[in-house]
Amino acid sequence: MGQHFLKDEHVIDKIIDALKEDDFGNLLEVGPGAGALTKKLLAIAGVHFKAVELDEEKVDYLLQHYPQLDGNLIHHSFLDIEKPFESPFTVIGNFPYNISTQILFKILEWKEAVPCVIGMFQKEVAQRAAAKEGSKVYGVLSALVQAYYDVEYLFDVSNECFTPPPKVQSGVIRLKRRTAPLKVKSERAYWVLVKTAFNQRRKTMRNAVKSLFTAEILQDDIFNKRAEALSIEDFATLTFKMS
């Protein structure tokens, strides 16, 4: 199922400590697996907790070992579920690496309801989500996630902390919803611009996004740059000039 189960108590405690830095009333764990995080999450007082797990064997195991999950365990793919709470909720998880980027995009669909996310990802995905302009790994994922969330790379996690050890390193990041939304012409314009710009990231912006602007606007100096040099604020400002 692409899952590697966390076994290192020190890492688990660091994730829980990061989670507790913010207040929350509802909590969704994605991919609880064998329950290493779940055990500690269930112990947090005053929180309405739910978990979503696709693997049937793991669902049976979790219900057997944590009977308090009965009625709060969603046996489904996270990518296919409806919003699990009526009111805002925090998302946490050791996310299955084969769908981790899709998980972030699913969370963006729920951004109004999800003020905070703490997740473990394959290190490259975590770095891309947190990357700033000028970085080689800054790209579509960075610019789209950071339009709505401030992303903080918290710490690395060695592959030795898992059973079985994955072939890749991991990283934990925290997403906190931006206090001031990015000012854009429209959400669609921003997404189209970012995706078009990074689709041909080796080209200058002038060549990569020429279909989206008039010849006159394309004379602006900013179009001499490549997409990776533009901040999310630069992209946002450019949306107002799109034709």
N, C-alpha and C positions, 0 to 999 in steps of 0.2 A: 504493500500500500504506500510505499515511499516514506514510511514513518520510521524514525529512529527515536528510541525512548530515552528520555533524560534520566540519568541516575545520580548525578552529582548534587549532593545536598547543599553544598556551598553556593552553587550556581542557582539552584531553585530558590534559596533564601534571598539571593541578590535580586532575582526577578520579583519576588513577593515584596521586598522592601521598596523597589521602584514603583510597584503598583500602589502601595499604601501611601505614597507621597501625595496622591490626589484623592479627594472624596468621591465616592460613587455609591449608588444604591442598588444598581443592577449590574451583573457581571456575566459575560458570555465567554466560556473557554472553548477554543477551537482545537479539535484533535487531541482530546485528553489522553488517548492511548492507554497506557497501563496505570494512569492516575498519579504520577509523581508530583505534578503541580496541583492536581485536583484535591488531593488530600489536604494540602495547606490552604487552598482557596475555600474549601468547605468550612474551615475552622475560623474564617473571618466573620465576626459577629455582625448582625444587622444588614446582611447583603442578600439580595435575591439572586441566586446563582443558577445558571443553566450551562449545559455543555452540549456540543454537537460533535458526533462521532459517526463516521461512515462504516467502519469495519465491525461486522456483526459479532465476531469473537470478542472484540474489545468492549462492545456494548454489554455483552453477557458478563464479562469479567468485572466491569465497572459496577454494574447493578448488584453483583454478588458481593463485592468488597465494600461498596459505598451505597447501602440501601437508601440513604437519604437522597440519592439522585433519582429515585423512582418518580416519574412524572416531570422531571427536569432534564432528562437526557434525550436529545433530539437525534434519532437514528437516521442520518441523512448526510448528503454532501453539503458542506457550508455554502458552496457556490449556488445551491438550488433552494436554500431555505428562505422563508419569509422573515421579515424583521421579528426577532424573538421576544421583544418587549414593547409595550405601548409607550413607555417613557424612556428617556436617554439611558444608554448603557455603555459600559467600558468593555473592550474586547481584549482578551489575552490568549496567548497560545504558543506552543512549539509547533509552528505551522508546517504542514506537509510541504516539503521543498518543491515537489513537482507541480504544485499549484500556487506557490506563494505570491507570485506577481498578480495572479488572478484574484487572490484573496484581498490584496490591497485595493484593486479596482472595485471589488464588491463593497468594501468598506467605504469607498468614495461615493457609491450610490446611496449609502446610509449616513453620509457625513453630518446631516442635520441632527441625527440621533446619537452619534458616537463622538463624544468629546475627547476620548483618550483611547489609545491602543498601545499595548506592550506586547511585542512579538519577537520570537526567535526565528531567524531566517538563515538561509545559506548566506555566508558572509558577503558574497558579491552582490546579492539582492539587497541586503541591509545597507551596504555601502552606497549602492545606486540610489536607494530611497533617500538617504541622508546627504548625498553629494551636493555641493554648491557649484555655481558657474565657474568655469576655468578648470574643473577637474576632468580627467579623462573618462571617468565613469558617470559624469553628469549627463542625463539624457531625458527621454520621454517620461520615464517613471519618476525621476526627481522633480521635474517641472510640473507634472500633473498632481502628484501627491502634495508637494509643498505649496501649491496654490491654495490648499485648504488646511494643511497641518504644518506646524513646526515639527521638524523631525530631528531627533537627537540620537546619535549612535552611543549606546550606553557601554557595552563591553563585548569583547570576543569570548567565544566559548569553544574550547578544544574539542576535537572529535572524540577524544578519550572519555568525555563526559556522557557518552551515549552508549546504549546497547541496541543493535550492533553499532560499532563506530562507523559513521558515514565517511565517505571518501573526501568530503569537503569540510572546511572550517565553517563555523557558524557565528552569528552576531546578533545581539539583542538591541532593538531600537524602540524608542518611544515616540509616538505621534500624539501631539496635543493640538487640538483645533485652534486655528489662528483666532486671536481676539478681534482683529480687524480684517474683514474679507478683502481679498485682492480685487481691485477695481478693474473690471473688464467690460468690453462692449457687450459681450454675452459669453456664457460658459462655452457654447458651441464654437464661437469664434476663437476662443483661447485654445481649446483642444485641437481644432483644425490647424491653427498656426503652429503649435508646438509639435504636433505629429508630422506636419509637412516639413518643418525646419530640420528636425532630427532624422527624417527619412533619408536625407542626403547630407549628412553631417560633415562630410569632407569638403563640401562646396561652401562658398560664401552664402550668406543669407540672400543676397541679391539673386543668385542663381537658384537657390533651393526653394524660395517662396515667391518667385516672380509672378506666379499665377494668381496670387492673392492681393496684389497691390498695383496701383497705376504706375506707369513709367516715371511719372513726376515724383511720387513718394519714394520710389526705389533709388532716387539719387541721394537720399539721406545717408550720411556716413555710417550709421549703424549697420547698414546692409553690406558694408565691407567686411563685417565680422562673420565668424562661423557661429552656428547655433550654440555651441558649448560655451561661448563667451558671454552670452546674454543671460541676465538674471531673470527671475520670474517677473519682477517688476518691469523689466524691459519688454518682455513678451506681452504683458498686460497692457502697457502703454501702446504698443504697436497694434493691438486689436482695434483700437479706435480709428486707425488709419487704413484698415482693410477695406478693399472695394467690394 
